């Protein structure tokens, strides 16, 4: 039964992440978690801890593991376990902590946009591919600041491409669309490339939308700067298990005119080495790949020392 719940939750989170992006997914989960905590019927703090730990464990075992969600779940579980006095209401404390985390996520988003504004995009052409809401918000902020720039959308999955088109159209940002397999024809027209990511692994690979590796590699080879925008709370501060963040659907297909059956594999994400990016823009600053690795290791050591990583075990 436990595995069934986790599998259903995993499917739901993967679908939501593909639709709304990782940051908005995190906000939805925090809101849902807050409502779930409110509805828990418990007699005392010990019973609340037991119920909340089960809830946190289910959410932390999803496949893929979302770095930002696991980090916040561990913060909440740590808070829950360290309320010693029975006079303190565990449920109330956790709800307050969820509110504080939600406030911090909004602050982090603003900080990424502030650092993103330091990039010189005046009269430049920017290529985008994924449906990163951070990138969308940054482009809209450029527009409100009266910057002059244009966008090329690398066409991919129908739904994601049309999300990009709708955002750009609504913000009155000039754009063109080019199939992602024809980008070699427009290299000389692109000044920089913007991407978002699901997470950063300890292998120094970003987990990103499918197709990202090919595009990032192309522009890296052409010495055209590729920027990656990510909140540092999305870092996956645990030992990499590659199978847990990349999923594929194995399907049997029939040729549309001939009696030919074949197997089709579709992968959920790409892994892209950090070294292929020109700069990584975060809520803590703008870093080179080498600086990002140092930042990751510093956070990993602090995380392990804090005991947060043991909270949901």
N, C-alpha and C positions, 0 to 999 in steps of 0.2 A: 504493500500500500504506500509506503514511504517513497519508494522508487517511482511509483505512478504519479504521485503528487509532484515530485521534483521534475520528472519528465514533462508533465503538463505545464509547469511553471517555466521550464526551460524553453519550450516551444513558444509560449506566450511572450516571454521577454525577447526572444530572437525576432519575432514578428514585429513587436513594438519598436525595437531598436532599429530595424530596417525601415520602419515607417516614419518615426519621429526623431531618430538620432539618440545618441547615448545620454547627452545632458538632460534632454526632456524626459527620457525614459527614467533616469534617476529621480527626477522631480515627481513623476507619476508614482514611482515605487514608494518614495518617502511619504507622499500623501496617503497612499493606500495603507502603508504600514501604520501611519498615525491613526487612521480610522479603525484598523484591526486592533490596535492597542486599546483604543477607547472602548471597543466592544467586548474585550476579554472580561469574563466574569470570574473573579478570583476572591478568595477569602482573606489572603494576606500576602505580604511581599514574597515569601518563599514560593507560594503557589504561582505568583506572577512571574517570578524568575524562571520557573520550570516551563511555563507556557511560552514565555517570550523566547527562551533558548530554543525550544522546538521550532518556533516560527523562524527565528534567525538562521537556524541550521538548514532548514529547507531552502531558504532564500540564498544562502551562501554556497550551496552545493549545485547550483544550476550549471548547465553546460551550454555555452561557455560561461566561465566565471567572469563577471564584470568587476574589474578592479575597483572602480569607484563605489559600487554597491557593497562589495565585501569590506572595503575600508570603513564605510559608514556603519555597516552592521557590527563590525568589531568595536567601533567607538561606542555604539549603543549598548552592546553586551557588556563592555567594560564598565560603563556607567551603571548598568543594572547590577552587576556583581559587587560593585564597590559601595553600594548604599548599605551601610551597616546597621543603622538605627531603624528600628521598627516604626518609630514615629514619622520617618520620612516616607512619603507615598511613592513607591517605585513607579507606578503607572504615570503619575503626574510628572515625575522627574524625566522619564523617557520621552513623554510628549514634548516637554520643554526642550529636551536635547534634540529631538527631531526638528523642531522649529529653528533652533540655533544652527543646525546643519544646513537646513534649507536656506537660511539667510546667508550662510557662508558660501553656498554654491552660487547664489546670485552675485555675491561680491567677487568671487573668483572669475565669473564670466565677464564682469565689467573690467577687471584687471587685465584679462587677456585682450579685450578690445582696446584698452588703453595702450598696451604694449604694441598691439597690431597697428595702431595709428602711427607708430614710429617708422613704419616701412614707407619708403617713397614710392607712391603709386601714381603721382601726377602725370597725366598724359600717357599712362602705361596700359598695356593689354595684359589681363590676368586670365589664365586658364583655370577653370574649376571642373571637377569630375564627380565627386561624391556629393551627398546632400547634407553636408555638415552645417548645423544650425549656427555654430560659432562663426564659420566663414560667411554664411548668409548675413548674420548680424553685423559683422565687420564691414561687409560691402555696403550694407544699408547706412552704416555710420559714416563711411566715406562719402556716400551720396548726400547725407544731410549736412556734411561739412563743405559741400560744394566742390569736392575734388572732381577732376575730369579724368575718366578712365573708361575702358570698355572691357567686356567679358567675352571669352570664348568658352562655351559649354561643350565638354567632351561627352558626346552622347553615349549613354550606356543603357542600363535597365530603364524601361519605359516610364515606370512610376517615379523613380528618382530623378530622371532627366526632366520630367514635367514639373516636379517640385522645384527644381532649379529655375526653370523657365517662368513659373508662376511668381516666385520670389523676385526675380529680376524685373519682370514686367510690372509688378505692383510697385516696385521701388523706382520705376522709370530709369533703370540702368541699361544702357545700350548693350546688346549682346548678339552673338551669332552662335550657331550650333554646328559642330563638326563630328561625324562618327568617330568613336575612339580608335578605330583601326585605320583612320586616314590622317592622323595627326602629323605624320612626317611631312605632309604638304604645307603645314602652316607653322613649322618650327620658328622660322624667321620672323613671324608676326607676333610671337609670344615673348613678353618680357619677364614674366614670373608665373609660378603655379602655386595655387593654394589648396591644401588638403586638411581634413580633420581625421581623427582616428578613434577607434574603440578603446585601445589601451596600449601601453608599452610594456613588453615582457623583459625579464632579466637577461634574455639573450640579445637585447638591444634591437629587437624587431617590433615594429608597430603593427598591430592588427587593424586592418583597414578594409574598405569596400573591395569586393572582387574587381580585378582589372587595374587596381592602383599600382601594383608592382611594375607592370609594363609601362605605364605612363610616366611614373617617377623615374624609372631607369632611362627612358628616352631623353627626358629633359636634363637629367643629371649628366648624361653622356654629351649633350650639346652645351653644357656649362650654362644652362638657363636656371636661375635659382628656384628651388622648390621649397616652399615654406610649409611646415606642419604646425597646426594649432591644437593644443591639448592642455587640459587642466591637469596639474600634477597629482591630484587625487585619483586620476584614472590609471596611474601606474599600478601594475600588477606586482605587489610586493610579496611574491612567493616564488618558489622554484618552478620554472617553466615546465608545463606538461602540454606539449604541442597539440596533442589530440583534443584537448579540452577547449580550444578556442576556434578551431577550424572544423566545420561540419560539412558533410556532403550528402546530397540526396542521390541515391542510386535508383534509376528508373529504367524500365523496359519500354522501348519505343518501337513502333512499326513504321517503316518507310511509307510515305504518303501515297505512292503509286505502285510500289513493288512489294512482294512478299519477303521483305528483309527485316528481321528483328535484330535490334542492337541495344547495347547498354549505354545509357547516358549518365554521366556524373556531373553534378553541379555543386560547386563549393560556396560556402557562406561568406568567406573572407579571404583576404591575402595577408601574407606576412611580408613586410617591407623593411629591410635593414635601415637603421637610423643613419648610417653613414652616407646614405644616398640623398639626404636632405641638406639644404644649404643652412637653414636655421630652424630651430624648434621654438615656437612662441608659446609661452605658458603664462599662468597667473603670477609666476615668480620672476619672470624676466624672459629675455631672448637669449637662447643658448646655441652654441655649435653642437654637433653630435657628440664630440668628446666631452664637452661641458655637461651635456645632458646625461651621459653615462655616469659622470662623477656625482651629479645631483641624485640620480636614481640610487646609486650605491649608498650615499649618505642617508637617504630616506629609508632604504631597506634596513640598514644597521639600526637606525633610531626606532624603526617599527618593531624589529625583533627584540630590541632591548626593552621596549615599553611593555611587552607582554600582551599587546593587543591581538597578535596573531594566534594566541592560544584561547581566546575568549569563546569561540564557537565550537571548540573541540569537546 
